[in-house]
Amino acid sequence: MTDASPIDTAERVLEIDIIRGFALFGVLWLNLVTQSYMFVPDGLLDDLPTASIDALMEPFASLFIANKALTLFSLLFGYGFAMIMHRLQTRGVNAGRIFLRRTAILLIIGLIHLLFVWIGDILHVYALMGFFLFLTRNWPDRRLLIVGLLLALFSSAAVELVLQNLYGWPYPWSAVYEAEVETRFAVLQGSSYFAYVAELWREAWQDVLGNPEHIPYCTTALGRFMIGAWIFRQGWLIRTAELGAEFRRWALFLVGSGILLSVIQIVARHHSDALGSYIAPLPQLILALGYAAVIVVICQSDKVRRMLRGFASVGRMALTNYLMQSLVYVFVLFGFGLGLLSILGATMCAAIAVVTFAFQMWLSSCWLSKFRFGPMEWLWRSLTYGQRQPILIAPAKDSSS
């Protein structure tokens, strides 16, 4: 059999789409909070009417959401990689050629996104690390898991120690970034999209592609990909009913220990930023896995599964919705849109995230009632497989005819 067509709706695992939708909500929320605080000069948000609530909301987000959602998203990328490779190999096609083309297209999309829309793009990282992940496709399970854990948990600290030895602390580029806060803020508050794009191009090199601190971000993501691929190989998410008791036990353990370790990491960071950052990958990974296990557990109920289908719809259109969220950031935060950057604290960011995600759930559900893929998913698949993919859902045949 040589069918290289993309995965059909009937082959999808609902829990995976729900988990992916949940992760996208966390990414949306934290991107709003992070960018609002990152780009605004110190003290400007302290006098907001919501400042007292923000003081509670920000640590709540830091404890339960910060980097956990992105970790979950990365695990799912690795899971999806292994699933696609397995599916293509069982169909007797050139899985490597198709995956590499798919990854190259994602890299192009990510770079366009980075240079013209949003400095916080993760697609280029996923694509670049996807090429490295491809090299592990024939690794035995044990090696895949061990190397994945080492990269996910320790590569960031190892690279940081090397950078500190080479450049000292604080890093010279950190001083440059701090010195340009006022200039950057003026550009972001301005009404010119072209000035914003010029700033994106400058930051893309200075703070992302040309910044040595981008290396541990990439290696950590690669480790999470490898763990996600290992999870696929175990087959747990296609045997959720059979493994229900195990998922319940692991959900309780992972969430409990993840929260405890997150608290320890936050306390450690108050004493030492370096120590806190070294500890951080462990609670991020454990709590992300815990969230996934909780979703699997609650999806044992048909009623809950129906209630969470909105999350699944967003998850099925993950690329489209991720890029749409970036348009929301740009429109809401910056001067050529609503220009709310300087008046949005953590509480208002959470409110905007909820409203935006509710709209995405409604829009995704409506779209998928008529179409097989989201618009960007359709484009990605069509370019990957070298032919226009059918996008309309075929009408049900009349059984009486």
Buried (B, 14 or more C-beta within 10 A) or exposed (E): EEEBEBEEEEEEBBBBBBBBBBBBBBBBBBBBBBBBBEBBEEEEBEEBEBEEBBEEBBEEBBBBBBBBBBBBBBBBBBBBBBBBBBBBEEEEBEBEEBBBBBBBBBBEBBBBBBBBBBBBBBBBBBBBBBBBBBEBBEBEEEEBBBBBBBBBBBBBBBBBEEBEEEEEEEBEBEEEBEEBBEEBBEBBBBEEBEBBEEBBBBBBEBBBBEBBBBBBBBBBBBBBBBBBBBBBBEEBBBEBEEBEEBBBEBBBBBBEBBBEBBEBBBEBBEEEEBBBBBBBBBBBBBBBBBBBBBBBBBBBEEEEBEEBBBBBBBBBBBBBBBBBBBEBBBEBBBBBBEBBBBBBBBBBBBBBBEEBBEEBBEBBBEBBEEBBBBBBBBBBBBBBBEEEBEBEEEEEEEEEE
